[in-house]
């Protein structure tokens, strides 16, 4: 079983749709290492919800996630509602489900500085 510390040392690999999505059992094993992330009901994505300190804290965090996404060439869906409620969703769109890339990026997102609501 891979640990979160190992995931952050890896980099996302290009995915052109030639592989199958990760098996649900394996995805659940990976999720155990990312305690802040959950699987969507259909199991095709993982997400994390955050209550940021304020609107600007949310925007700063989104910018950090965007820089990471560009560096890894793996881009999440980002939803900002209610001026500080943030949801980040990861899925490997080319395969219509989860790959190790999603968990690598989630582990790296967890290391970014966050200004959360107290």
C-alpha positions in Angstrom: 0.0 0.0 0.0 1.3 3.4 -1.0 1.5 6.1 1.7 0.6 9.8 1.3 4.3 10.7 1.8 5.2 8.5 -1.2 2.5 10.0 -3.3 3.8 13.5 -2.9 7.2 12.3 -4.2 5.7 11.1 -7.5 4.6 13.1 -10.5 1.4 12.7 -12.6 2.0 10.7 -15.8 0.4 11.6 -19.1 -2.8 9.6 -19.7 -4.3 9.4 -23.1 -7.1 7.0 -22.3 -5.3 3.8 -23.0 -5.7 2.4 -19.5 -8.7 1.4 -17.4 -9.9 3.4 -14.4 -8.6 2.2 -11.0 -10.5 -0.6 -9.4 -12.9 0.7 -6.7 -11.1 -1.5 -4.0 -7.7 0.0 -4.9 -9.2 3.5 -4.9 -10.5 2.9 -1.4 -7.0 1.9 -0.3 -5.6 5.1 -1.6 -8.3 7.1 0.0 -7.4 5.7 3.4 -4.1 7.7 3.0 -5.9 10.9 2.2 -8.2 11.4 5.2 -9.6 14.7 3.9 -10.8 13.3 0.6 -13.9 11.4 -0.3 -15.1 9.4 -3.3 -18.1 10.6 -5.3 -21.1 8.3 -5.2 -20.3 6.9 -8.6 -16.7 6.3 -7.6 -15.3 8.1 -10.7 -13.8 11.0 -8.8 -12.5 12.1 -5.4 -13.2 15.5 -3.8 -12.4 17.6 -0.8 -14.5 20.4 0.6 -13.0 23.3 2.5 -14.4 26.3 4.3 -11.9 29.0 3.7 -11.3 32.0 6.0 -12.8 34.4 3.4 -13.1 35.0 -0.3 -9.5 36.2 -0.8 -8.1 33.2 1.1 -10.2 31.0 -1.3 -8.8 32.8 -4.3 -5.2 32.5 -3.1 -5.7 28.8 -2.5 -7.2 28.3 -6.0 -4.2 30.1 -7.5 -1.9 27.7 -5.6 -3.9 24.7 -6.8 -3.8 26.1 -10.4 0.0 26.4 -10.3 0.3 22.8 -9.0 -2.1 21.6 -11.7 -0.1 23.2 -14.4 3.2 21.8 -13.1 1.7 18.3 -12.9 -0.4 18.7 -16.1 -3.4 17.3 -14.2 -6.3 19.7 -13.7 -9.0 19.4 -11.1 -12.5 20.8 -11.2 -12.7 23.7 -8.7 -16.0 25.1 -7.4 -16.2 28.2 -5.2 -19.6 29.0 -3.8 -20.9 31.1 -1.0 -17.8 33.3 -1.3 -15.6 30.9 0.7 -16.9 27.3 0.3 -14.4 25.5 -1.9 -14.8 22.0 -3.5 -11.9 20.5 -5.4 -12.7 17.4 -7.5 -10.2 15.1 -9.2 -10.8 12.6 -11.9 -8.8 11.4 -14.9 -11.2 12.5 -17.6 -9.4 10.6 -20.4 -10.3 7.3 -18.8 -13.6 8.3 -17.2 -12.5 7.5 -13.7 -9.7 7.5 -11.2 -6.0 6.9 -11.7 -3.0 7.2 -9.5 -2.6 10.8 -10.8 -5.7 11.9 -8.9 -4.3 10.7 -5.6 -0.8 12.1 -6.3 -2.4 15.5 -7.0 -4.7 15.2 -3.9 -1.7 14.5 -1.7 0.1 17.5 -3.1 -2.9 19.8 -2.7 -3.1 18.7 1.0 0.4 20.2 1.4 -0.5 23.6 0.1 -0.9 26.5 2.6 -4.6 26.9 3.5 -6.3 29.7 5.4 -9.3 27.9 6.7 -12.3 29.3 8.6 -11.8 28.9 12.3 
